[in-house]
Amino acid sequence: MDSGYDIPQLYKRHVFACYTQRPPAHPRGSCGAIGALPLWERLGKRLEAEHMPEIGYTASGCLGFCSAGPVMVIYPEGIWYRPTTADDIDEIIEQHIKQGKLVERLVMVFAK
């Protein structure tokens, strides 16, 4: 949308990671219940250690794909990832966040 205004962007990229924690027997599941928290802790610590103020990081509530978790999304690209290991987090940081390249093996693809 072109508003005609030149509005500076706060971040070059903004990462949202689902922190929802439902009980293990919940029918929708949750990212927290299947191991997301250590991944997001690593992500936050790495971003902080790398001193990247141009990258925003927000702990979010449910992103709506509970059974696919853990899930995260990076804007402005709108790329959804499903990392499952600390190495996946490192790869997303190095490839996508730093270099702007997709980590194709971790991208969530949605059918239309």
C-alpha positions as CSV (number, residue, x, y, z in Angstrom):
1,M,0.0,0.0,0.0
2,D,1.5,3.3,-1.0
3,S,0.2,6.0,1.4
4,G,2.3,8.7,-0.1
5,Y,4.2,9.1,3.1
6,D,7.9,8.2,3.6
7,I,7.6,6.4,6.9
8,P,10.9,5.0,8.2
9,Q,10.9,1.4,9.2
10,L,12.0,0.5,12.7
11,Y,13.4,-2.9,11.7
12,K,15.0,-4.4,8.6
13,R,13.4,-7.7,9.6
14,H,11.1,-8.7,12.4
15,V,10.9,-12.2,13.8
16,F,7.8,-13.5,15.5
17,A,8.1,-16.8,17.4
18,C,5.1,-18.6,19.0
19,Y,5.5,-19.0,22.8
20,T,2.0,-20.6,23.4
21,Q,2.1,-23.4,26.0
22,R,-1.0,-25.6,26.2
23,P,-1.3,-28.7,28.2
24,P,0.2,-31.8,26.5
25,A,-3.2,-33.4,25.9
26,H,-4.8,-30.3,24.3
27,P,-6.3,-31.2,20.9
28,R,-4.7,-28.3,19.1
29,G,-1.2,-28.9,20.6
30,S,1.1,-26.0,21.0
31,C,4.6,-24.8,20.1
32,G,5.6,-24.7,23.7
33,A,4.5,-28.2,24.4
34,I,6.7,-29.6,21.6
35,G,9.9,-27.9,22.5
36,A,9.8,-24.4,21.2
37,L,11.1,-22.6,24.2
38,P,14.7,-23.7,24.1
39,L,14.8,-22.8,20.4
40,W,13.4,-19.3,21.0
41,E,15.8,-18.7,23.9
42,R,18.7,-19.6,21.6
43,L,17.3,-17.3,18.9
44,G,16.9,-14.4,21.3
45,K,20.4,-14.9,22.8
46,R,22.0,-15.1,19.4
47,L,20.3,-12.0,18.1
48,E,21.4,-10.1,21.3
49,A,24.9,-11.4,21.1
50,E,25.2,-10.5,17.4
51,H,24.3,-6.9,18.2
52,M,21.7,-6.5,15.4
53,P,19.4,-3.6,16.4
54,E,17.9,-3.6,12.9
55,I,16.3,-7.0,13.7
56,G,13.2,-7.0,15.8
57,Y,12.3,-10.1,17.8
58,T,8.9,-10.6,19.4
59,A,7.6,-13.5,21.5
60,S,4.1,-14.0,20.2
61,G,1.0,-15.9,21.2
62,C,-0.5,-18.5,18.9
63,L,0.3,-18.0,15.2
64,G,-2.4,-20.5,14.2
65,F,-0.5,-23.5,13.1
66,C,-0.3,-25.4,16.3
67,S,0.1,-28.9,15.0
68,A,3.0,-27.8,12.8
69,G,5.0,-26.2,15.6
70,P,7.4,-24.9,16.6
71,V,6.7,-22.0,14.2
72,M,8.2,-18.6,13.5
73,V,7.6,-16.0,10.8
74,I,10.0,-13.4,9.5
75,Y,8.8,-10.1,8.0
76,P,8.8,-8.2,5.7
77,E,9.2,-11.3,3.6
78,G,6.4,-13.2,5.4
79,I,8.5,-16.4,5.4
80,W,7.3,-19.1,7.9
81,Y,9.8,-21.5,9.3
82,R,9.5,-24.7,11.4
83,P,12.9,-25.1,13.2
84,T,13.3,-28.2,15.4
85,T,17.0,-27.9,16.5
86,A,19.5,-25.3,17.7
87,D,21.4,-25.8,14.4
88,D,18.2,-24.9,12.6
89,I,18.0,-21.6,14.5
90,D,21.7,-20.9,13.7
91,E,21.1,-21.6,10.1
92,I,18.1,-19.3,9.9
93,I,20.1,-16.5,11.6
94,E,23.1,-16.9,9.3
95,Q,21.2,-17.5,6.0
96,H,17.9,-15.6,6.3
97,I,18.5,-12.9,8.8
98,K,22.0,-12.0,7.9
99,Q,22.1,-12.7,4.2
100,G,18.4,-12.6,3.1
101,K,18.5,-16.1,1.7
102,L,15.8,-18.7,2.4
103,V,16.6,-21.8,4.4
104,E,14.4,-23.8,2.0
105,R,14.5,-27.1,4.0
106,L,12.8,-25.3,6.9
107,V,10.3,-23.2,5.1
108,M,6.6,-24.0,5.7
109,V,4.8,-24.2,2.5
110,F,1.0,-23.6,2.5
111,A,-1.3,-25.1,0.0
112,K,-3.8,-22.8,-1.6
